[in-house]
Amino acid sequence: MDPIDLLFLFGFIGIWVPQAFWAWLSYSAWQYSKKAVIELKNLPVPEHWPMLSVLIPAYNEAVVIEDTLHAMAQQDYPAESYEVLLINDGSKDDTLEIAERMAALYPCIKIVNVPKGMGGKGKSRTLNNGLPHAKGELIVVYDADSTPEPNCVRLLAQTLIADPKLVAVNGKVRTRNWRDSILTRFIAIEFIFFQWIFQGGRWNKFELSTLMGTNYVIWRKALETLGGFDEKSLVDDTEMSFRIFLGKKRIKWVPYAVGWQQDPPSLEVFIKQRSRWTQGNFYVTNKYLPIALRHPFPIGVEISNNIMCYIMFVPALFWSHTALVLGLLNIANVSIPGPFTALWGLSFCLYVAQMWFTLSLEKAKPQMYFFSVLAYFTYSQIFLIIVFKAAYDMIKGKLKGEGIQWYKTERSKEKK
């Protein structure tokens, strides 16, 4: 068999296997959407509301922090059992001044200033510095750009309290500034797809879900037992999820606790952010792969998902593009017989069908359906650059002895 045929087959199989799996999860997501409606209606109200602390790590967040603190102060969780901790990690802009003004306005807001020399090491370090100051039995984590809906924190807590097998609960995260650029529209679509398929669909089939870094609640005792947040990880949420999976407790994703966030409107910031996420996922996969071999479920399932995305799907996409270009340039042509053109077309249709299906679960704007088709030829291809950049940065850092580097996502003013 010629090398071009091997490239083609690798690309074909590496794309179709994940696509088929995700299509199966799409149906599971639809099932879960029906269950979640019933679950919300029957969600029990606890006799006692535990003390709850919201932790918000912040470094140079002046552009977004006022709206975030307004949203946190307007949550309908019982006031006597609720506090918001803004953890200021040595901000050099007006973050502290804005937070102090908001704290004077809302008694639930408290400010924790990270001592000089103890911060500047990323989100996990900031959260670990703030945790000892929290009074809550429940810990809720939000990024500094988050604006949850008024009932969001309460619904997260209710869901967690109602089910003893849970250690944490994720809410749904949506893009607040989706109108700001074509890129933010693509990101909004991706978030809808990812959360319904990989969070809702997997919860329905396997009772598996991973933390998403913002808009989640966790029992404080569990967090302390786990040793807090991993300061070596660029994805504190995913890494902690794997530690939770080593026990018998579970993390649940619910679509009825809705939080909004700002996503990067510029390509440069987006690539830097996603490269950090990808490096973090590489780190977690490497850290837990030996454990996954001993624990096929659930650690093995989670590692397999990373392998499917980064080791199978992305390289397969690259090799399929390579085979296409070589064929178009008449350098090398695939000699394997079969209806591959029709199957590639079917793959595209399957991609669009999954996107439209998850958008329909959200009752998305009509324009989002158009952008989901456009994303196949544009936005989806950017992830090839992101994965290769992440791998390059990791190798370069390893050779220079620098280790992984934290990149703080830059905020921007949103269009009104």
Summary of the structure (lengths in Angstrom):
residues: 416
radius of gyration: 22.0
end to end distance: 57.9
largest distance: 72.9
contacts: 1374
relative contact order: 0.15
helix: 58%
strand: 12%
